[in-house]
Amino acid sequence: MSVEIGTLHERETWSGTILLRLDLNSPIDPSSRQILDDKRFLEHLPTIRALDSSRLVIITHQSRPGKKDFTTLEAHAGKLEHLLQRPVTYVDDIFGRSAREAVRQMKAGDIVMLENLRFNAEENLTLKPEDAKKTILVRRLAGMADLYVNDAFGTAHRSQPSIVGLPRVVRTVAGLLMEKEISMLSRVFSGAPRPVTFVLGGTKVDDSVAVAQHVLDAGIADQVIVTGVVANVFLMADGHRIGRPSMQVIEQLKYLGEVERAKKILQEHRDAIMLPEDVAVREHERRAEYGIDAIPDDLPVLDLGTEAIGSFRDRIRESGTVVLNGPAGLFEEEAFAIGTFELLKAAADARFSVVGGGHTGVAIEKIGLEEKISHISTGGGASIEFLTGKKLPAIEALEESKRMFG
């Protein structure tokens, strides 16, 4: 995928007032409001340090309205201050008088973190870029900055004012994390060592089906392996009975319509799709395995079976490139983590391996494979949408800003 965007590599040092969009949305303890995982903070540190001679104004978000972890960013500023070993001033305002005054008083090297962007109603809207740039949020924030840096790949699939509006009113470049994500994910489309195998699992069936269709139609993938709820949908499409509990999950997630799409992919690319030969279910509170033509009607499918794990693992080990998104089963429970962990271990041996964020990233940490995977994406939803071949709103906005401001 060809992308023409501005990056921080254009200069050795950056000065002036820089507005920096991060994605620090993290797990929060609902009672203490303490941040439970600083992984996203760590990913953004290189970008922050590259801007240390500027007056740096950080904008970010935590959760969304209505969620239990929708809260202020006071703890986030404290966490970032601890990691940087530099003062980070929290301002409980987004673009009002307090925020503007705090920015006006900054000196080179100062860091300010403004309040949760999603406390402003406009940031929660999905808008066309031309409408987004007219919002009060965008106009006020743009008035504070000489340059805007978007490093929030985790929100790159959102068409919200800070993502698509700001780049159209102030010169915008990609941060180091954003640039890295685009570069590594783009490599999957061209120049990746072959054969290329996609392993699509988890519960995001619509996205996974779209990815499978795109990479097979375009000849990007040589093989697609399906696991998790995605596999259950493909098994249904292939005429297998997956049991009432697994059917109910698909119905609750509103994915019954994906069965027809999966059927179409099977008709067009049958030889390139690998379905599991057997599955694991919970039976009398223990793991039990059945072939796909003998799945009990009253038991939930929670993992791949031993035969499927073996054949999938062998195919992955024969691959030059492995793209893995979504767990193979209920990996939070030891009895049903075997499929997820074994396929991740196999993927780690590939010459080039890309793993989607979210639950898959958590599974990688559990078995200590972080150093062996070529790239672990920080954006689960953004990375899988990127792999469908769509140009993400944030990337389109970066390209437009490059055309407008150079």
N, C-alpha and C positions, 0 to 999 in steps of 0.2 A: 504494500500500500504506500503510494507516494504522498509525502506530507511536506509542505513548505511552511515552516513556522520560525519565528524568532526564538533564540535561546540565550541563556546566560553566557554561553561561550563567545558571544560577540565582543565582549569586553573583559579585560582582566579585573577591573574593579567597577563597581556600580555605586553612585552617590545619589544625593537628593532624597526625596521622600518616596519610598517604595511601598506599595500596597501588595501584600503577599497573601494569596488564597491558599490555605492548607486544608487538608481533611484530617482533623484530629478527633473525629467521631469515634469514641472508644467505649468499651464496656464499663459501666458505672455501678458501684454498690448503691442500691436504692436508699439504704438507711443512712450511710455515712457520706454519700456523694463522692467517695474516693474513686479514683481511676484505677481499674484493675489490670489494665494491659497497656503498656507504653509503646507497643510495636509501631504504631503509626507515627508517633512522635519521633522515634529513632530514624524512620525512613526519610523524614523531612529535614533532619539536621544538616546534611551537606548543603542543601539550598539555603538554609538560614545562614550558615557560616560563610557561604559565598557572597552574602549581602551584608557582611558585618561592618562595612564602612558607610552604610547608608542610614537614614532614619527609617527604621523598618516598622511598618504598621501591619500587624497580622489580623486577617479576618478568617473565620472558620465557623463551624457549627457543631452542635451536639444534638443528635437525635432529631425528632420532629414533634410538633404540637400533638398532645394527646398521649404521648408515650411516657412511661414512668421515669426514663432517664433523660427527659428533656429538661435541661438545667442550665445554669449560668456557666461561664467559662473561667471562673475564679480558680478552680482546681487545675484547669488546663494550663493557665498561666504559671501557676506554682510548679507543676510538673515540668514544663518546658524550662523554667528558670533553673531547676535542679539539674536537668540534663545538660544544659548549655554552660552551667556555672557562670551565668551572667544575669543581671537583673532583667526581668520581664514585667512590665507594668500592666496590670489588668485595669481596664476602664469599663464600667458597667453602662456603656452607652455605645450605640452603633454609629450614628452620624449626627447626633445632636450637638448642642453647645459644649457639653463636657468632652465629647470625643474630639471635636474640632480644636478645642483649647489644649487638650493633651498633646495632639499632633503638632500644634503650632509651637509648643514649648520644647519639642524634642531637639536633641543635638545629634550629630553624627555618631553612630554606634549604639544609639538608644533603640530599645525594642518595646513596642506597645502592642497589647492584644485587646482588640475591641470585643464588645459583647457578642454573644451567639447570634449570628446572622439571621437565623430562623425565628428569632424573637420579633423580627419585622415580617409582617404578613406577606409583603411582596416577594420575599425570597422563597416562600413556599408555593408560589405559582409556577406553572409550566407555561412559558410564554414564547412566542416567536421572537427572534432576535431584535427585530425592529420595534416591537412593543417593549421588550426587556430594557432596551437602552433608554427608554423614555421614563422609566420608573424613578420615583424620588430617591430610592435607595441607590441606584446607579449614579444619578446626577450628583448626589451629595458625596458619595465615596470617591467618585472620579475627581471632584474638586479638591480632594486632599492630596492627590498623588501626582508625581512626575512620571511614574512608570507602574504598571500592574504586572505582577508575576503570578501565573496560575500554576501551582504545583499539586493541585488536588485531583489526581487521576481518579480517585474513588467516586467523584461526583461528575466525571467527564461525560456520562450518559444522560445527565440531567440538563434540561433546557430552562434553567433558572437565571434570574437577573445577574448574579455575580459571575455566572459561568459564561453566558452568551451575550449579556448586555454590556458589561464593563469593557471587554476587548474592542468594542465598536465605538467607544468614546475616549479611550485613553490607550496609548501604545502598550501592547501586551506581549510578553514573551513567556515561554514555557520554563518552569523550574526544572531542576536537575532530575527529580523523580518523574515528573511528567514526561520529560524527554526520554528517560531510560525506558519507561513503560511503552511508549510509542515505538521506540527502536526495537525492543526485544519482541514485542507482539507482532510487529511488521515483518520480522525475520521469518515468522511461521509461513507467511505468504510467498516469500521468495528467498531462495538461498539456503533453506533449511536442509540438513542432511536427510536423505531418503533411505528407507521408506518412512513416511510420516504417518503416525498413528494418533488418532484422537480418542481419548477415553472420557466419555460423557456420562456423568452420574448425578447424584443428588436429587433435589426436588424441583429444580427450575426446568420443567419439562419443555415449555414453549421455547425458551431460549436455546436449549440443547438440541431440539428438533431443527430449529432454524440454522444452528451451526452445522449440524450434520448435513442438511440439505445443501448449504453453501459450499462447504469444503469438498463434498463429493462431486457436486455439479461442476465446480471450478477446477477439479483435479488437484486441489491443494493437499488432500489426504488420500493415502493409499488404503487406509483401513479405519473404520470407526467401531470402537468397542462401546457397548452400552451397559451401564450398571445402575444400581439404585432404582428410584421411581421411574427414571427414564427407561431402564430396561423393562420394567413392568408394562409400560405403555407399548413398547415395541413387541413384547411377548403377546399382549392382547391383539396388536395389529397382525401378528403372525398366526392368530387363531388359538392361542393357548389360554387356559383358564388359570387365573392367578390367585383365586380365592377372594371371598367377600371382603375381608379386612383391607386388603391391598386395593381392591376395586373402590372401596369407600374413600380411601385416601385420595385416589385420583379424582373421584367425584367432588370431594371437599375442596380440593385445590383447583377445581374447575378445568381439568385437563382432558376430559373425555373427547373433546374436539381434536386433540392432538393425535388420537389413535388413527384417524383417517390420514393425517399428514405422514405419520410414521409408516402406514401401509403403502403410501405412494413412494416413499424413499426405499422401502424394501423391494417394491416392484422394479424400480429403476436401478438400484445399486445392491442387489441381493448379495453378490459375492464379496462386497466390501464391508458389509455389516456383520459384526460378531455378536450373537445373542448368547446369554448364559445357557449352559447345558443343565445346570441344577442350581437350586437355591437353598438358603438356610432359613428356617422358621423357628418361632418360639413354641415349643411343645412341652407341656408340663414343666414350665419355667426353665427349660434347658434348650440348647441348640440342637436342632434335628435337620437333616438334609433330605431333599426330595428332588427327583428329576422334574423338568418343567412340564411334563405331561401327567404328573401325579401330585401336584401341589394340593394339600388339603384345603377344602373349601372354607374352613373356619379358622385358619391360622394365618398370621401376618408374615409376609416375606420381609426379612430384615437383613439379609446379606446374600452374597454369592455362595454357591456350594463349592466343595473342594475341587470337583472336576472343572468348573468354570474358572476358578482362581488359577488352576494350573495351566489351562489353555490360554487364558488371557495373559498371564505372566510370561509365557513362552513367546507369544506374539509381540508383546511390549519389548522383550529383550532382543528381539530381532530387528527392532526399529532404530533408525538413526535419530529421529525426532519424535518426542512424545509430548502431546498437549493433554493435560489431565485437568478436568474441572468437575468437582462434586464428588462426595464420598460414595463408596460402593454399598454402604449399608449403615446401620445404626452403630457407628464406630465409638460412640460414647460409652457403649456397653462392651466389655471385654469379649464376651461370647460372640458378638457380631461385628467385631472390628477387624477380623482376619482379612477379609477381602480388600478393604480400604488400605490397610497397612502393607499387604503383600504387593498390591499393584503400585503403590507409591515407591516401595523399595525397588521394584523393577524399573520404574520410570527414572529413578535417580541414576541408573547405570547407562542411560542413553547419552549419546554425544551432545544432544541439545534437548533440554526438557523445560517445559513451561507449565506452571501449575496456577490455576485460578485461586483467588483469595478466599475469604470467608471460612467455611467449615474445613475445606481442604487444607488451608494454611494451618489451622489448629491441629489437624491430624499430623501434618509434617512435623510440627513442633513436638508432639507427643512422642514421636519415635526418633527425634534428633537428626532429621535429614536436611536441615536448612542449607548446609554448606554444599550438599551434593546436587541440589536442583539448580539448573542454570538460571531460572528466573521464577520467583514467586510473586505473582501480581498482588498489588495492594488493593485492587478494586475488583471484587467478585462480579458484580453486575456490569461494571464498565468493561472488564476484560472479556466477558462472554459476549457482550453486544459487539465489541470490536471484532471478535472472531466470526460474527455472522457476516462480515464484509461491509457493515454500515460505517459511515464516517461519524464519529461521535460529535455531539453538539459542541463540546469544549474544543475539539481539534478543529472543527470548521471555524469557530470563533477565533482561534489562534491564527489560522491561515488568513482570515479576513483582516485581522489586525495587521498582519505582516503586509498585506496589499495596501491597506489604508495609510499606515504610518512608516512603513519601511523597516 
